Amino acid sequence: MSFQIFHNGIKVSLAEAIIEIIAKDYPLRIKDIHIKLKENYSAKISFQAIRKSLLSMVKDGKIIKKDNDFSINKNWAKSQKILIDSIVKNYFIGENPNKPPQINKIDNNFQSFTFENSLQADKFVGTLLLDIAESQEKKELCIQFLHWWYFLGHFGTESDFSLEMQRRNVELYYLSFGKSYFLDKMAERFYHQHKVNFKIVPQKLDENYELIAIKDFVIRVRYPDNFIDKLKEIFRNTKNINEVDYLALGKLIHSKFGEITLTIFRDKTVAEGIRGKILSNFKGKK
């Protein structure tokens, strides 16, 4: 029998919940895991079901049983890290041929840049936004896009970026639009933990464009249709953490799907209009 448990709004399997519990506190006995499931996951799972799941993971080499205690198999954990490190090396690390323009040289004339893949474009945007946010006056960074894949592509970098922008007195407002899937809820949890104002809205906007406004700067990134189609497919097909296709995600971020175009210019009225539309989706903001 398959058990589904909701934790912080995200549906996880019994095995996933057990792994998460033992990763934080080990070794544990079945009764300890049973208590933590009740306390932290509000899950009504029988003692026998937990035992069956644990023994199955022992058989698969994920968990080690010593006497009546259970802990994660370090060899299995290392193999997972090696896999992820390999994916990051082969798919997520890329040189960026473009350098962001100097902020004082950006005016109301459009400046355009092209990129071979989405990782290059995202790194460029991140560097540009950090430059714009250098001054310490209070600012609002507002971004809208179809599905928030960025934290999946480079988890640590995205975490550092969020914290650094807040250190520079920037309030972050991220709007994800379209149908909400498992990975969207993962993104929501990730950004909320980083004190980012993040919201998923059902309305359909222009799927090809990432729209950004900060101060009087406007940034638009246009992604080709085949990139958007693949992004939607990955989000649509991922039902839980075990179904995340890291290879497909890596190819999406690193591969050439056609020309990605970024445009930046300065226009206070346009920037305020974009910011206002995005902020209208957040309670208490206009």
C-alpha positions in Angstrom: 0.0 0.0 0.0 1.3 3.5 -1.0 1.1 6.2 1.7 1.1 9.9 0.8 2.0 12.4 3.4 1.8 16.2 3.2 4.7 18.2 4.7 4.6 22.0 4.4 2.1 21.7 1.6 4.2 19.2 -0.4 3.1 15.6 -0.9 5.8 13.1 0.0 5.8 9.3 0.2 6.4 7.4 3.5 9.9 6.4 2.4 10.8 10.1 1.6 9.5 11.2 5.0 11.5 8.5 6.8 14.7 9.4 4.9 14.2 13.1 5.8 13.6 12.2 9.5 16.7 9.9 9.7 18.8 12.5 7.8 18.3 15.0 10.7 18.4 12.6 13.7 20.0 9.2 13.8 20.1 6.4 14.7 16.4 6.0 15.5 14.1 3.1 16.4 10.8 2.5 14.7 8.9 4.0 17.6 10.9 7.2 17.4 10.2 7.5 13.7 6.6 6.8 14.4 6.5 9.7 16.9 8.2 12.1 14.6 5.9 11.3 11.7 2.9 12.2 14.0 4.6 15.4 15.3 6.2 16.8 12.2 4.1 15.4 9.4 0.7 15.0 11.0 0.7 11.5 9.5 -1.4 8.6 10.8 0.8 5.7 9.7 0.8 2.4 11.4 3.8 1.0 13.2 3.7 -2.0 10.8 3.7 0.2 7.7 6.8 2.1 9.0 8.6 -1.2 9.7 7.8 -2.5 6.3 9.1 0.6 4.6 12.3 0.6 6.6 13.0 -3.0 5.9 12.4 -2.4 2.2 15.0 0.4 2.2 17.4 -1.8 4.1 17.1 -4.3 1.3 17.6 -1.6 -1.3 20.8 -0.5 0.5 19.4 3.0 1.5 19.1 2.3 5.2 21.3 0.4 7.7 19.7 -1.6 10.5 21.9 -2.2 13.6 20.1 -4.1 16.4 16.8 -2.1 16.6 18.3 1.2 15.3 18.0 2.6 11.8 20.3 5.1 10.0 21.1 6.1 6.5 23.6 4.0 4.6 26.5 6.5 4.1 27.7 4.6 0.9 24.2 5.2 -0.6 24.3 8.8 0.4 27.7 9.3 -1.2 26.5 7.6 -4.4 23.7 10.2 -4.5 26.1 13.0 -4.0 28.4 11.8 -6.7 25.5 11.6 -9.1 24.3 15.1 -8.3 27.9 16.5 -8.5 28.3 14.8 -11.9 25.0 16.4 -13.2 26.1 19.8 -11.9 29.5 19.5 -13.6 28.2 18.3 -16.9 25.0 20.3 -17.2 24.9 23.3 -14.8 28.4 24.9 -15.2 28.7 27.0 -18.3 30.8 29.9 -19.5 29.0 33.1 -20.2 30.2 35.0 -23.3 28.3 38.2 -22.3 29.2 40.6 -19.6 26.5 42.8 -18.1 26.7 46.5 -19.1 27.8 49.2 -16.6 24.7 50.4 -14.8 25.4 54.1 -15.6 25.5 53.3 -19.3 21.9 51.9 -19.4 19.3 54.4 -20.5 16.0 54.4 -22.3 17.5 52.9 -25.4 17.1 49.1 -25.6 20.2 47.0 -25.1 19.9 43.4 -26.2 22.0 40.3 -25.5 21.7 36.8 -26.7 22.5 33.5 -25.0 23.0 29.9 -26.0 21.3 28.4 -22.9 19.1 29.4 -20.0 22.0 29.0 -17.4 24.0 31.6 -19.2 21.0 34.0 -19.3 20.2 33.4 -15.6 23.8 34.0 -14.5 23.8 37.2 -16.5 20.6 38.4 -15.0 21.8 37.6 -11.5 25.0 39.6 -11.9 23.1 42.5 -13.4 20.6 42.6 -10.6 23.3 42.6 -7.9 24.9 45.5 -9.6 21.6 47.5 -9.8 21.0 46.7 -6.1 24.4 47.9 -4.9 23.0 51.1 -3.3 21.5 50.7 0.2 18.1 52.5 -0.3 15.1 50.3 0.0 14.1 48.6 -3.3 11.6 46.1 -4.6 12.6 43.4 -7.1 9.6 42.0 -8.9 9.8 39.1 -11.3 7.2 37.0 -13.1 7.7 33.8 -15.1 5.8 30.6 -16.0 7.5 28.0 -13.7 10.3 28.8 -11.2 13.1 26.4 -12.3 16.0 28.5 -11.1 16.4 26.9 -7.6 16.6 23.5 -9.2 19.3 24.5 -11.7 21.7 25.9 -9.1 20.3 25.5 -5.6 23.2 27.1 -3.7 23.7 30.0 -6.0 19.9 30.8 -5.9 20.0 30.7 -2.1 23.1 33.0 -1.9 21.5 35.4 -4.4 18.3 35.7 -2.3 20.1 36.4 0.9 22.5 38.8 -0.7 19.7 40.9 -2.3 18.0 41.1 1.1 21.3 42.2 2.6 21.3 45.0 0.1 17.9 46.1 1.3 15.9 44.6 -1.5 12.4 43.1 -1.0 11.8 40.2 -3.3 8.5 39.5 -5.0 8.4 36.4 -7.3 5.2 35.6 -9.2 4.8 32.2 -10.8 1.9 31.8 -13.1 0.0 29.0 -14.7 -1.0 25.6 -13.4 0.6 24.6 -10.1 2.5 21.3 -10.0 4.7 19.5 -7.4 7.9 21.4 -8.5 6.0 24.7 -8.2 5.1 23.9 -4.6 8.8 22.9 -4.0 9.8 26.3 -5.3 7.2 28.0 -3.1 8.6 26.3 -0.1 12.2 27.1 -1.0 11.6 30.8 -1.5 9.4 31.2 1.6 12.2 29.6 3.7 14.4 32.3 2.2 11.9 35.1 3.2 11.0 35.8 -0.4 7.5 36.9 -1.2 6.5 34.1 -3.6 3.1 33.4 -5.1 1.6 31.0 -7.6 -1.3 32.4 -9.6 -3.5 30.4 -12.1 -3.9 33.1 -14.8 -2.1 32.6 -18.1 0.3 35.3 -19.0 2.9 35.4 -21.9 4.7 32.1 -21.3 7.8 33.0 -23.3 8.8 36.0 -21.3 10.5 36.5 -17.9 9.6 40.0 -16.8 11.7 41.9 -14.3 11.4 45.3 -12.7 13.7 46.9 -10.1 14.0 50.7 -9.5 13.6 52.2 -13.0 15.2 49.3 -14.8 13.2 46.9 -16.9 14.5 43.5 -18.0 12.8 41.1 -20.4 14.1 37.7 -21.2 12.5 35.8 -24.1 12.7 32.0 -24.2 12.1 30.0 -27.4 8.9 27.9 -27.7 10.8 24.5 -27.5 12.4 25.5 -24.2 9.0 26.5 -22.7 7.4 23.3 -24.0 10.1 21.1 -22.4 9.9 23.1 -19.1 6.2 22.6 -18.9 6.6 18.9 -19.7 9.1 18.4 -16.8 6.9 20.3 -14.3 3.8 18.4 -15.5 5.4 15.0 -15.3 7.0 15.3 -11.9 4.6 14.1 -9.2 7.0 13.7 -6.3 10.7 14.0 -5.3 11.5 10.5 -6.6 10.3 11.4 -10.1 12.5 14.5 -10.6 14.4 13.8 -13.9 17.7 15.6 -13.1 19.1 14.6 -16.5 16.2 16.2 -18.4 16.4 19.2 -16.2 20.1 19.5 -16.8 19.7 19.3 -20.5 16.9 21.9 -20.4 19.2 24.4 -18.6 22.4 23.7 -20.4 21.4 22.7 -23.9 20.8 24.9 -26.9 17.1 25.3 -27.5 17.4 28.3 -29.8 18.3 31.9 -29.1 17.4 33.3 -25.7 17.2 37.1 -25.9 17.5 39.6 -23.1 16.5 43.2 -23.4 17.2 45.9 -20.8 16.3 49.6 -20.6 15.4 52.3 -18.1 12.0 53.8 -17.9 10.5 54.8 -14.6 6.9 54.7 -15.8 7.2 51.3 -17.4 9.0 49.8 -14.4 6.4 51.2 -12.0 3.6 49.7 -14.2 5.2 46.2 -14.2 6.0 46.4 -10.5 2.4 47.5 -9.8 0.9 44.6 -11.7 3.1 42.0 -10.0 2.6 43.5 -6.5 -1.2 43.6 -6.9 -1.1 39.8 -6.5 0.4 40.1 -3.0 -1.9 41.0 -0.1 -1.3 44.5 1.2 0.8 45.6 -1.8 -0.2 47.8 -4.6 
